[in-house]
């Protein structure tokens, strides 16, 4: 799955703002990359007080992006290439310029209770202020109505009252409308907060899960419902546990542990979080992501690991950091490549792990080329990670023909050495076989060739006698894929046993059957060295931040060849 922010992906008409036609123009690139589903950031009409997550009209496209005809064309052309369309759907709140809010504000009959109104701003005291760096209360006084309205996010966004059946029907009508236009799925923004209840923190409530079941019944089994739900593994898994609600949830608990593994140089946090992660319905998947359009959130981490994360990644980024009222790191507004010091080896390593673990890998636009931030925007909310896509070394990175001062956001400046569009862009990297983009594309291609095992294969951790090396297998119908990842900045050995001893798991389980010859089908740019061990196992010497995938079992499909990169389906 590939995430594109419409305003920043490609400008087709030279007005400085990306648009739907611009995305359509680059569908061939996404098809080449191996993308099977495209997640579009907010496309609805909006005053843009929060990047489009403050919706003014759910049935209208933001005029700067185009119109419904442009959307229909994009959807048709994407489907022609086998690419599904998923749209961002903010359900928790609307803009205060939305017609329904204005009617509620004026107490029109039937609209009085569409939002949460109170005479005093002290209800739901246990509900966290989600953006403490921008808001000091969840309530805002409205002089027109003479009452306070609830906003769990920004004051420009009033929370809808889902206890009101009319609100639920309005939400379902929006979903039906976009389904009728060919949309394949919805990313449900801020879904844990839909319902509010006294004496709770107003998150992950049972009523929310019941409403999601209602949505599922309305859209059928095939529609993708992707939950944006942060929290502990059990709370996040609740959205996809039994297949009656969402069929995908972002793996927020896993994501920060991948970054901590790089910082620590070992896999311990990964082992722990994966052990805690509940089994979910066979019809559901995790959405494995590294970065997106928001800050990198650390909500899922305990306080001591938040401190460790801050020590590793918040240094020299104070303007990009968000802190809780208790002084704990809540998140960092930074792109993947910036967090990983522009080191392509680290980017590729995390991608290989993300792609090989159970779930659907989610790739944020520009991360495939190692795009960086615009440091000048670090104090402006999350704009620094939403800068224009870098297509070429031409002016504005090939994003737009507008004058640089007319772009909706400035490009990454030359002063951010190593990240300017003359140094990192699609055109140049696509022509260079050893580039990050070329390796990521081959990674995705290799994963797509082995889609059944990466989609449905059983996950099993493997102890290779080295805490720096994260090792696991994916197993399906007698076929095994052994995945190795070295989180250390130094070369490391991995000793893969032929079988897991019975004493460890209560039964002996074979990893490498007698006579089997593991075949390396994908690996990091610096190739690992492997040799069969005398005991029937395998020794692999991994380079610094190196990784490899080894096929064990039935013969490879005709035409499958080892590659110098790996990848799993970009949209399973």
C-alpha positions in Angstrom: 0.0 0.0 0.0 1.3 3.4 -1.0 0.3 6.6 0.7 0.1 9.8 -1.4 -0.8 13.3 -0.1 -2.7 14.8 -3.1 -1.4 18.4 -2.5 2.2 17.3 -2.6 2.4 14.4 -5.1 2.2 16.1 -8.5 0.8 19.4 -9.9 -0.7 18.9 -13.3 -1.8 22.5 -14.1 1.0 24.6 -12.7 -0.8 26.3 -9.9 1.6 25.1 -7.3 -0.8 22.6 -5.7 -0.8 18.8 -6.4 -4.1 17.4 -7.8 -5.9 14.3 -8.7 -4.8 14.5 -12.4 -1.2 14.7 -11.2 -1.7 11.4 -9.4 -3.3 9.9 -12.4 -0.3 11.0 -14.5 2.0 8.9 -12.3 0.0 5.7 -12.0 2.4 4.0 -14.4 5.2 4.8 -11.9 3.2 3.2 -9.1 2.4 0.2 -11.2 6.2 -0.2 -12.0 7.0 0.1 -8.3 4.6 -2.8 -7.5 1.9 -0.9 -5.7 -1.4 -2.8 -5.4 -3.4 -0.2 -3.4 -3.1 3.6 -3.2 -4.2 5.4 -0.1 -5.1 9.0 -0.8 -4.8 11.6 1.9 -7.9 13.9 2.4 -9.5 14.9 -0.8 -12.7 16.5 0.5 -13.7 20.2 0.3 -12.1 21.9 3.4 -10.9 25.2 4.7 -7.5 23.4 5.3 -7.1 24.4 8.9 -5.7 20.9 9.4 -4.5 19.7 6.1 -7.9 18.6 4.9 -8.8 16.5 8.0 -11.3 19.4 8.8 -14.0 18.5 6.3 -16.5 21.0 5.1 -18.3 18.9 2.5 -17.9 15.1 2.3 -19.6 15.0 -1.2 -17.3 17.5 -2.9 -13.6 17.4 -3.9 -11.4 20.2 -2.8 -11.5 22.5 -5.9 -7.7 22.8 -5.9 -7.5 19.0 -6.4 -10.1 18.8 -9.2 -13.7 17.5 -9.2 -15.7 14.3 -9.1 -15.0 13.7 -12.8 -11.2 13.8 -12.1 -11.7 11.4 -9.2 -13.7 9.0 -11.3 -10.9 9.1 -13.9 -8.3 8.4 -11.3 -10.2 5.5 -9.9 -10.9 4.0 -13.4 -7.2 4.3 -14.5 -6.0 2.8 -11.2 -8.3 -0.1 -11.5 -7.1 -0.7 -15.1 -3.6 -1.2 -13.6 -4.8 -3.4 -10.8 -4.5 -0.7 -8.1 -7.1 -0.3 -5.5 -8.1 3.1 -4.2 -8.4 3.8 -0.5 -9.5 7.2 0.7 -8.9 9.0 4.1 -12.2 9.4 5.9 -12.3 11.6 9.0 -15.4 10.4 10.9 -14.7 11.8 14.4 -15.1 15.5 13.6 -15.9 18.0 10.9 -14.8 21.5 10.2 -16.7 24.2 12.1 -17.6 25.5 8.6 -19.5 22.4 7.8 -23.2 23.0 7.2 -24.2 20.6 9.9 -22.2 22.4 12.5 -23.6 25.8 11.5 -27.1 24.4 11.8 -26.3 22.9 15.2 -24.7 26.1 16.2 -28.0 27.9 15.5 -30.0 25.2 17.2 -32.0 24.3 14.1 -34.5 21.5 14.7 -33.0 18.1 14.1 -29.4 19.5 14.3 -29.3 20.6 18.0 -27.4 17.6 19.2 -25.3 16.6 16.2 -22.2 17.8 18.1 -21.3 17.8 21.8 -22.5 21.0 23.5 -22.1 21.9 27.2 -22.6 25.0 29.3 -19.3 24.4 31.1 -16.0 23.0 29.7 -15.4 20.4 32.4 -17.1 17.3 31.1 -14.9 14.2 30.3 -12.0 15.4 32.5 -10.1 12.1 31.8 -10.1 12.6 28.1 -6.5 13.5 27.1 -5.8 16.7 25.2 -4.3 15.0 22.1 -2.4 18.1 20.8 -1.1 19.7 24.0 1.4 21.7 22.0 -1.5 23.5 20.2 -4.5 23.2 22.6 -4.9 23.4 26.3 -8.5 22.2 26.5 -10.9 19.8 24.6 -13.6 22.5 24.7 -14.1 25.8 22.9 -16.7 28.5 23.6 -19.0 29.3 20.7 -20.4 32.8 21.0 -23.2 32.1 18.5 -24.7 29.3 20.5 -23.5 30.5 23.8 -22.1 27.1 24.8 -18.9 25.1 24.6 -18.3 22.4 21.9 -16.0 19.4 22.2 -13.0 19.1 20.0 -10.6 16.2 20.7 -8.2 17.5 18.1 -8.0 21.2 17.0 -10.6 23.9 17.8 -11.4 24.2 14.1 -12.7 20.6 14.3 -15.9 19.9 16.3 -16.5 16.3 17.4 -19.7 14.7 16.1 -22.1 13.1 18.6 -22.3 9.5 17.6 -24.9 8.8 20.3 -27.2 10.6 17.9 -28.6 8.1 15.3 -28.7 10.8 12.7 -24.9 11.2 12.9 -24.4 7.5 12.4 -26.7 7.6 9.3 -24.9 10.6 7.9 -21.5 8.7 8.2 -23.0 5.7 6.5 -24.4 7.8 3.7 -20.9 9.3 3.1 -19.4 5.8 2.9 -22.1 4.6 0.5 -21.6 7.6 -1.7 -17.9 7.0 -2.2 -18.4 3.2 -2.5 -20.7 3.9 -5.4 -17.9 5.8 -7.1 -15.6 2.8 -7.0 -13.7 3.3 -3.8 -12.2 0.0 -2.6 -11.6 1.0 1.0 -11.5 3.7 3.7 -8.8 4.7 6.2 -10.9 5.5 9.3 -9.2 8.5 10.8 -9.1 8.8 14.6 -11.5 5.9 15.0 -11.0 5.2 18.7 -12.6 8.5 19.7 -16.0 8.3 18.0 -18.0 7.7 21.2 -17.7 9.6 24.5 -18.7 8.4 27.9 -18.5 9.9 31.4 -15.9 8.5 33.8 -13.8 7.1 30.9 -10.9 8.5 28.8 -13.3 8.5 25.8 -11.2 6.1 23.7 -11.6 2.6 22.4 -15.2 2.4 23.9 -17.4 -0.6 23.3 -19.9 1.6 21.5 -17.3 2.5 18.9 -16.8 -1.2 18.1 -20.5 -1.7 17.8 -20.7 1.1 15.3 -17.8 -0.3 13.3 -19.8 -3.6 13.0 -22.6 -1.5 11.6 -20.3 0.0 9.0 -19.0 -3.5 8.1 -22.5 -4.8 7.6 -23.2 -1.8 5.3 -20.2 -2.2 3.1 -19.8 -6.0 2.9 -16.8 -8.2 3.4 -14.6 -7.1 0.6 -14.3 -3.4 1.4 -11.1 -2.4 3.1 -11.7 -0.7 6.5 -8.4 0.4 7.9 -8.3 1.5 11.5 -6.1 4.4 12.6 -6.1 3.2 16.2 -3.0 3.8 18.5 -2.4 2.1 21.8 -1.3 -1.2 23.3 -1.4 -4.4 21.2 -4.6 -5.7 22.7 -6.5 -2.4 22.2 -5.3 -2.1 18.6 -6.0 -5.8 17.8 -9.6 -5.3 19.1 -10.5 -3.6 15.8 -9.5 -6.6 13.7 -9.9 -9.5 16.2 -12.9 -11.3 14.8 -13.4 -9.9 11.2 -16.7 -8.2 12.0 -15.2 -4.6 12.2 -12.1 -3.4 10.4 -10.0 -5.8 8.3 -6.8 -3.9 8.7 -5.3 -1.9 11.5 -2.0 0.1 11.6 0.5 -1.7 13.7 1.3 1.2 16.0 2.9 -1.0 18.7 5.4 -2.5 16.3 6.5 0.7 14.5 8.5 2.5 17.3 10.2 -0.8 18.2 11.7 -1.0 14.7 13.4 2.3 15.3 14.5 1.3 18.8 16.0 -1.8 17.3 18.2 0.3 15.0 19.2 2.6 18.0 20.0 -0.4 20.3 21.6 -2.6 17.7 19.5 -5.5 18.8 16.1 -7.2 18.4 14.9 -7.4 22.0 12.1 -4.9 21.7 10.8 -6.6 18.5 10.7 -10.0 20.2 8.7 -8.6 23.1 6.1 -6.6 21.1 5.5 -9.5 18.7 5.1 -11.9 21.6 2.4 -9.5 23.1 0.6 -9.0 19.8 -2.7 -11.0 19.8 -3.7 -13.3 17.0 -6.2 -11.6 14.7 -8.9 -12.9 12.3 -7.6 -14.7 9.3 -9.6 -12.2 7.1 -7.7 -9.3 8.7 -4.2 -7.9 8.4 -1.8 -5.6 10.2 -0.8 -2.5 8.3 3.0 -2.4 8.8 4.3 1.2 8.4 7.4 3.1 9.2 6.3 6.7 8.6 3.3 8.6 7.3 1.9 12.2 7.1 1.7 12.6 10.9 4.4 12.7 13.5 6.1 9.5 14.5 4.0 8.6 17.5 5.5 7.0 20.7 2.1 6.6 22.4 2.4 2.8 22.4 5.7 2.9 24.3 6.0 2.7 28.1 7.6 5.8 29.8 11.1 4.3 30.0 11.2 3.5 26.3 9.8 6.9 25.4 12.8 8.4 27.2 15.1 6.0 25.3 13.4 6.9 22.1 13.9 10.6 22.8 17.6 10.1 23.6 18.1 8.3 20.3 16.0 10.4 18.0 14.9 13.7 19.5 18.4 15.2 19.9 18.8 18.4 17.7 15.2 18.1 16.7 13.5 20.1 19.5 11.4 22.1 17.0 10.0 18.9 15.5 9.2 17.2 18.8 5.8 17.0 20.6 5.9 16.5 24.4 3.1 15.5 26.7 2.1 17.6 29.7 4.2 15.2 31.8 7.3 16.0 29.7 7.3 12.6 27.9 8.0 12.5 24.2 4.7 12.0 22.3 6.0 12.2 18.7 8.6 13.5 16.3 7.7 15.3 13.0 10.4 13.8 10.8 10.7 11.7 7.7 12.1 8.2 7.6 15.4 9.1 6.0 16.0 12.0 8.3 15.5 9.8 11.4 17.9 7.2 10.0 20.6 9.8 9.1 20.2 9.4 5.4 21.7 5.9 5.6 20.2 3.9 2.8 21.3 0.7 4.5 19.1 1.4 7.5 16.1 2.4 5.3 16.4 -0.7 3.3 16.8 -2.9 6.4 13.6 -1.6 8.1 11.8 -2.0 4.8 12.9 -5.6 4.4 11.6 -6.4 7.9 8.4 -4.4 7.4 7.7 -6.2 4.2 8.5 -9.7 5.5 6.5 -9.7 8.7 2.8 -10.7 8.7 0.6 -7.9 7.3 0.5 -5.3 4.5 3.5 -3.0 4.1 2.6 0.7 3.9 5.0 3.0 2.1 4.8 6.7 2.5 5.4 8.7 -0.7 9.0 9.7 -1.2 10.4 7.2 1.3 11.3 4.9 -1.6 13.9 7.5 -2.6 14.9 8.6 0.9 13.3 12.0 0.8 14.2 14.3 3.7 12.5 17.2 5.6 12.3 20.9 5.1 13.9 22.2 8.4 12.4 25.6 7.9 8.9 24.1 8.5 9.7 22.2 11.7 7.7 24.7 13.8 4.7 24.5 11.4 2.8 21.4 12.6 3.5 18.4 10.2 4.1 20.3 7.0 7.8 19.4 7.0 7.0 15.8 6.2 4.5 16.7 3.5 6.7 18.6 1.1 6.5 18.2 -2.7 7.5 14.8 -4.2 10.9 14.9 -5.9 10.4 13.5 -9.4 13.5 14.9 -11.1 16.4 17.3 -10.8 14.3 19.9 -12.7 13.0 23.1 -10.9 10.7 22.2 -8.0 11.9 18.7 -8.3 9.6 18.2 -11.3 6.6 18.5 -9.0 5.2 21.7 -10.6 6.0 24.3 -13.2 4.8 27.1 -10.9 7.3 29.6 -9.5 9.0 28.3 -6.3 7.3 31.0 -4.2 3.9 29.8 -5.5 4.2 26.2 -4.3 1.7 25.3 -1.6 4.8 24.1 0.5 8.4 24.8 -0.3 10.7 21.9 -1.5 13.5 20.6 0.6 16.2 23.3 0.5 19.7 22.9 -0.8 21.0 23.6 2.7 19.6 20.2 3.8 22.6 18.4 2.2 22.0 15.0 0.8 18.2 15.5 0.6 17.7 18.2 -2.1 15.8 17.1 -5.2 19.0 17.4 -7.3 20.5 14.7 -5.0 17.5 12.5 -4.5 14.8 12.1 -7.1 12.8 9.4 -8.9 14.2 9.9 -12.4 17.9 9.6 -11.4 17.4 6.7 -9.0 15.2 4.8 -11.4 18.1 4.9 -13.9 20.6 3.7 -11.4 20.5 0.0 -10.6 22.1 0.3 -7.2 19.9 3.2 -6.0 17.6 2.9 -3.0 14.5 3.2 -5.3 15.8 0.4 -7.6 16.4 -1.9 -4.6 13.1 -1.1 -3.0 11.3 -1.9 -6.4 13.1 -5.2 -6.6 12.2 -5.9 -3.0 8.6 -5.4 -3.8 8.8 -7.5 -7.0 10.4 -10.4 -5.1 7.8 -10.3 -2.4 5.0 -10.2 -5.0 6.5 -13.3 -6.7 6.1 -15.1 -3.3 2.8 -13.4 -2.3 1.1 -16.5 -0.9 3.7 -17.2 1.7 4.2 -13.5 2.6 0.4 -13.0 2.7 -0.7 -16.1 4.6 2.4 -17.9 5.9 2.7 -18.7 9.6 5.2 -16.5 11.5 7.7 -18.2 13.7 10.7 -16.5 15.5 14.1 -18.2 15.2 17.0 -17.9 17.7 20.2 -17.6 15.8 22.4 -17.1 18.8 23.0 -13.4 18.3 20.8 -10.6 19.8 21.8 -8.3 17.0 20.1 -10.5 14.4 16.3 -10.6 14.1 15.4 -13.9 12.5 12.0 -15.5 11.7 10.4 -17.8 9.2 7.2 -17.6 7.2 5.8 -21.0 6.5 3.0 -22.2 4.1 2.2 -25.6 2.6 5.7 -27.1 3.1 7.4 -24.0 1.9 9.6 -21.9 4.2 11.0 -18.3 3.9 13.8 -17.6 6.3 14.2 -13.9 7.0 17.4 -12.4 8.6 18.0 -8.8 9.6 21.2 -7.4 11.3 20.3 -4.4 13.4 24.0 -3.7 14.2 26.3 -1.3 12.6 28.9 -4.1 12.4 28.9 -7.4 10.6 27.3 -10.2 12.5 27.0 -14.0 12.2 23.7 -15.8 12.4 23.6 -19.6 13.1 20.3 -21.0 12.0 19.5 -24.4 13.5 18.2 -27.2 11.4 15.3 -27.5 13.9 13.9 -25.9 17.0 14.7 -28.2 19.9 11.7 -29.9 21.5 12.6 -28.7 24.9 12.0 -25.1 23.8 8.5 -25.4 22.4 7.3 -28.8 23.6 7.8 -30.3 20.1 10.6 -30.5 17.6 10.0 -28.3 14.5 12.1 -28.4 11.4 13.5 -25.3 9.8 15.8 -26.8 7.2 14.8 -30.4 6.2 17.6 -32.9 5.5 18.9 -32.5 2.0 17.3 -29.0 1.6 19.4 -26.3 0.0 18.4 -22.9 1.1 18.4 -20.4 -1.7 19.0 -16.7 -1.2 16.3 -14.9 -3.2 16.9 -11.4 -1.9 19.5 -9.5 0.1 20.9 -6.2 1.0 23.2 -4.3 -1.3 26.2 -5.7 0.5 25.6 -9.4 0.1 25.7 -11.8 3.1 27.9 -14.9 3.0 26.2 -18.2 3.8 27.3 -21.8 4.2 25.7 -25.1 5.3 26.7 -26.1 8.8 27.8 -29.6 9.7 24.7 -30.1 11.9 22.4 -29.5 8.9 21.9 -25.8 9.9 23.0 -22.7 8.2 25.6 -20.0 9.0 25.0 -16.6 7.5 27.4 -13.7 7.9 25.4 -10.5 7.6 27.1 -7.2 6.8 26.4 -4.1 8.9 22.6 -3.4 8.6 22.4 -6.3 6.2 19.5 -8.6 5.6 18.6 -11.6 3.5 15.7 -13.8 2.5 16.3 -17.6 2.1 13.8 -19.9 0.3 13.6 -23.4 1.8 11.3 -26.1 0.5 9.7 -26.8 -2.9 11.5 -25.6 -6.0 11.2 -21.9 -6.8 8.6 -21.0 -9.4 9.9 -21.1 -12.9 11.5 -17.8 -13.7 12.2 -16.8 -10.1 15.8 -15.6 -9.7 17.8 -14.4 -6.8 17.8 -10.6 -6.5 20.0 -8.1 -4.8 17.0 -6.7 -2.9 13.8 -8.0 -1.5 10.4 -6.9 -1.0 7.0 -8.0 -0.2 3.8 -7.1 -1.9 3.4 -3.3 -1.7 -0.3 -3.8 -1.3 -1.4 -7.3 -0.3 
